[in-house]
Amino acid sequence: MSNETKNQDWHYLAGMEVRGPISLDQLATLIAAGTLSDTVMITPKDAAQWRTAAQVLGELQEGISPRSEPLRLPEGARKGDSSLARDLLDHISDTLNHVAGTEKLEGFSLREMFSQTFQKRTGTEMEDYLIVGTERTTPPISEVQTGWPKPWLFARFLLFFGLIYFGFVFAYQQFRNANLIPGLILMGAFATPVATLILFFELNTPKNVSLYRLMVLVSLGGIVSLFVSLLGYNLTKFDWMGASSAGIVEELGKLVALILILRTPRYKFTLNGLLFGAAVGVGFAAFENAGYALYMWDRFGGSAMMQIIVMRAVLSPLMHVAWTAMVGAALWRVKGDQPITFTTLANPRFYRVLLLAMFLHMFWNVPWHPPFFLKELVLGSAAWFVIWGLVQQGLRQVRDEQRAVETVSLVNEI
């Protein structure tokens, strides 16, 4: 590669934004500092050919004479061996466990957990699977599963709603009829959040929550949390924080909605709170997704609308649904079957998780966009790491309840 290539201006892709121009030397500096990945897509100014930075810099090195110093990362940046990465991940996981009050995962395997996702199921099996949560269909505690669950129904919901969405997309592209827009937005906004809610429904191993109650929570939780959040924006003075203020206002809004709507002592398990929080988060996320889609259609047209729908559909399980699920599980972990009081909210095992959800939300909204949604994937992974820790505690709580019931039965027999 010639010096002319080295010295020309380049653009790079940050998320969905094209940024630049910068020189290749500046690009290498950003990669060495960890601001950009070497997999970031770059292109020369006024050109349309996109390649990874690693490929371009590698070709540049091959074209430099042996006496010249090739472009390379600093020694410290090249020490990222597997042991260093493992130590870093261990440190992050220990920190998250400490903040959330969870323990190291035991017997957890994503491959094993989702091993039944693509097994063939009949329509009757799916119907029976959903008929739970009423007084007649809630299993006795002695029959509740206490090992890691193996959810599968969520994938059927995702496929079903996804196919309907793409059906609307195809019809709209063929006929350009504005009457198709509401259905397209509705299916696109709800497909991934609802499928994620079904996943949490399957993680609720006590099976004491009905689908009807979940739909009520999604609907009421969505509108109440949006209303409380908008009210919070009007009453608070967080304008100086920019978009990051949503981490405080919206997480509190969803918490208030959860407390106002669900005050029955019937549900005492941590897994119940995880599901209830997810339901409120789904309502908030889906209605917000629809709002963004409508805004993009009104301002920029159908292509921009479908682009934002797909982007938010992919990211939905990593944001509002996960954050509120964390908070709900932490709240039920503290309150059990007792009413929610100020003492409950002041418990560190609750408010630390709430603060963590706020932090994740605030950092999510920071205007920094590394390539391939790296920031969002890291933050979402942190949220789900905490969720799996809370699921483990919830399963242990069910197991302890089973032992208590068995002990009472033995005493009564004696």
N, C-alpha and C positions, 0 to 999 in steps of 0.2 A: 504494500500500500504506500502510495507516494506521500511526501511531506505536504503536498497540496491538500490531500485528503485529511491529514492530521490537523491542518490549520483551518479548515473550513468550519462553518457553523453547523451545529447539529441540534435537533429537537428530540425530546424524549417524552414517553407516555407515562403520566402519573395518574393512576386510576383511569378516569375517563377524560382527562385533560391533557392536551398537548402543550408542553412547556419548552422554553428555550428562547433564543438560541444560546448554546454554550459550546466551548471547545472540547475536544476529546481529553485534554489535560484536566480541565475542570470536571469533566464527567468522571475521570479516574479518581480524582480527589474525593468526589461525593461518594463513590463506591467504597473507597478506602475508609472513609469516615463512618460508613454504615448508613448514610442517609438514603442511598439508592442501592438496589441489588444489581449484581452483574447480569441478571436476566431481564433487566429493564429494556423495553423495546425502544430503539433509536433510529433516526433517519436523517440524512443530510438535508440542509435547508433547501426548500423548493423541490424536494424529491418525494416519491411516494413509496419507496422500498423500505420496509421496516425490518430490522434485524436486532438480535440481542446485543447488548453492549459487550458481552464476553466474546462473541464472534468477531465483532469489529475490532476490538482491542487486540485479540489474538492475531488477526491478519496484519494489524499494524506492527506487532512485535516481529512477525516473520519477515517483514520488509525492512527492518532496521539492521544496519551493519553490525558485526560482532563487537566492534569497539564502542558502539553506542549503548547507553543504558536503556534497556527496554522499559516500557510502562509496566509497572507491577504494583501490587498492593504492598503496604508496609508490612514488615515482618510480623508485627503484633496482630495484624488483621488476618495473616495467613496461618495463624496457629490454631484456627478453629477446628481441631481434630475432634473425634467422636467423644473422647473423655471430657474435654472442656465443655462441649455442648451438653453432655449428660449431666455434668456438675451444675451447669446453669439451669437446666430444666428441673433438677432436683431442688435447687435453691428456690426457684419460682414456685414449685409445687408446695414446698414446706411453708413458704410465706403465705400462700393462699389458704392452706390448711389452718395456719395459725390465725389468720384474720377471720375466716369463716367458722372456726371452731369445729372443723371436720378432721377426720383421720386419714391415714394413708389407705388407698384403695386396696382391698383384698379380694382376690379371685375375680377381678374385673377384666373382661376381655370384650372389646367391641365386636370382634369377629364372632365370638360365641354368642353374644347378646343378640346380634342381628342375623343369626344363622338360619332362622325360620322365616325371614322376610319374604323370600321368593318361593316358598313351598306352596303347592297348589291347595286352595281352600274352596269349599263349596259356599253357595249363598246362605245355606242354613247355618253353617258354622259361623259366618260373619254376623248373622242376625242374633244367634245365641250369645256370641261374644259381647255384643253391645247391650244385651238385656240384663243389666246389673244395676245395683245401687238403690233399688226400692227395698221396702221392708221384707218382701217375699223373695227377692232375688239377690240380696246381700249374703254371701256365704258366711257361715260361722267362723270365728277367729281361728279355730283349730284347723280349718281347711285352707287357710290363706297361705300362699306361697311366700317363703322368706328368703329364697335364693335370688340371684340376679334374674330379673324377668327377661323374656325373649319376645319383644314386641314385633308385630308383623302387619297389623291392620293399617297402620299409618301410611304404609307404602301404597296400599290400595286407594286410600283417600287422595293421596298426592297424584297418583296416576289418573284417577277419575276426574278430579277437578282440573288437572292439567290438560287433559284431552278436551274438556269442555272449553277451556280458555283458548286453546289453539284452534278449536272449531270456530269460535267467535273471530279470532284473528284472520283465519282464512276467509270467512264470509265478509269481513270488513274490507280486506284487501281486494276481494273480487268485486264488490258492489259499492264500496265507499258510502254506505248508508249510515247516517248519524244515529239512527235508531238502534244500531248494534253496539254503540259506545257504552251505554250503561251496563249491559251484560258483560261486555269485554272487561270493563274496569272491575266489576263485582267479582267475576271469577278470578281475574288476575290478582286482585287484592287479597282475597280470602284463601286461595288454594294452598299456599305454603303454610301460613299461620294455622289454618284448620288442621292440616296434616300433622303439624307439630303438636297441636293440642291433643290429637288422637294418640300420639306417642306418649305424652304425659298421662293420658287416660289409661294406657296400658301399663305404665310404670306404677300406677296406684294399685298395688297388689291387694289391698283389702277389698277392692271392688265395691265400695260403699257409696259411690257417687254416680248418680244416673246421668245419662246423656241429656235429658231434659234440663236438669239443673245446670249443666255446663253451658247449654245454649242460652239460658237466662243470664248466666254470669258473663258470657261473651257479649251479649247485647247490652245489658245494663252496665256492666263493667266498662265497656268501651265508651259509651256516651257519658257516664258519670266521671270517668277519669279524664276524658277530654275536657269536659265542662270545668272540673276542678282545676285542671292544669291551665286552661285559658284564664280562669279567675286568678290563679296564682301569678300568671304573667302580668296581669293588670295591677295586682296589689304589691308585688315585690319590685325591688330596684336592682335587678341583676343585669341591666342592659350593658354594663361595662364588661360583662363576661362573654358577650356575644352568643353564639350558638351553644356554647358549653353550659349556659344557664339551664338548658333543658334537662341536664343531668340531675339538677336539684328539683326544679319545678315539676317535671313530669313524673319522676320516680315518687315524689311525695303525693302527686295527684293520683297515681295508680294505687298507692298504699291506702289513701283515704277512701277511694272507691271500694277497695277490698274489705276494709273495716266496716264501711256503711252497709254494704250489700249482704255480707255473710256474717251474721252474729250468732247463729245457732250453735249450741254446745254439742250437737250431735256428732260433729266431725272432730276428732281429737288427734289424728295421726299426722306426723310430719309430711307423709306422702299426700295426704289430703290438701294441706297447705300448698305444697308444690303444685298440685293440679289446679287449685283455685287461683293461685298467682298467675299460672300460665294462661288460664282462661281470661282473666282481666287483661293480661298483656296481649293476648290474641285480639281481643276487641279493640284495644287501643291501636295496635299495629295495623290491623286490617282497615279500619276506618281512616287511619293516617295514610296508608298506602293508596287508598281510593282518592283521597284528597290531593295527593301529589300527582297522581295520574291525570285527574281532571284538570289540574292546573297546567300540566305540560301539554295536554291536548288543546286547551284554550289558547295557550301562548305560542306553542311551537308546532302543533299538528300531531297527526297520528303516529308517525315514526318515533318522535320523542316520547310520546305517551307510552308506547309499547316498550321502549328501551328502559324507561324508569320502572315500569311494572316488573320486567324481568329482573332488573338489578335489585329492587327491593324484595322481590320474591326470594331470590337467592340468599339475601342477607337477613331476612326476617327471623329465622330461627336463632340467629346470633345476637339479636338485640332485644327489643321490648319483651318478647315472650320469655327469653332466658332470664333477663334481669328481674322481671316481676315474679317469675317462678322461684328464683333464689330468695327473694324477700318474703314471699308467701310461706315457703318451707321454713325459713328461720323464725317467722312469727308463730307458726303452729308448733314448732319445736319448743318454743318457750311457753306458750299459753296452754297447750294441751286441750283439755275440755273445759277450761275456765274462761270467763269473759276477758276481753282485752282491756287492760287498764294502763295508766301511765307507768306503773311499775313494770308491766310487760314490755312496753316500748323502751324503757330505760335499761333493759337487760342487755349487757354487752353481747350476748350470743345472738341477739336480734339486730341491734343497731349497727354492729360492725358489718354485717352482711348488707344492710341498707346502705351504709356508707360506701361499701365496695361496689354495689350496683350503681350508685351515683357516680363514683369515680370512673367506672367503665363507660358509662353513658357520656360523661363529660369529655373524656379523652376521645371517645368515638366521634364527637362533634368538633374536635380540634381540626382546623383547616390544614391538615398535613396529609398528603395522599401518596404514599409509596406505591409502587407498581403492584398489579395483581391483587389489589385489596388486602395487602399484607397486614396493615394495621387492624382492619376489621376482623380478619381471620385470627389474629393473635388475641384480640380482646374477646372475640366469641369463644375461642378455645378456653380462655381463662374462666369465662362464665360457666361453660359446660363442665369444666373440671370441678368447680364448686358444686354444680348440680349433682354430679355423680357422687360426690362426697356426701351430700345431703340425702340422696337416695339410699346410700349405704346405711346412714344413720336411721333412716325411716324403716328400712328392712329390719334392722336390729331392734327397733322399737316394737315392731309387730311380733318379732320372735320373743321378746321379753313379755309381751302381753299374752302370748300363747302359754308361756311357762307359768305365768301367774294364774291363768285360768285352770291349767292342769293341776297346780298346787291346791287351789280351792276345791277342785273336784275330788282330789285324793283325801283332803281333810274331811269333806262331807261324807265320803264313803266310810271313813273310819268312825 
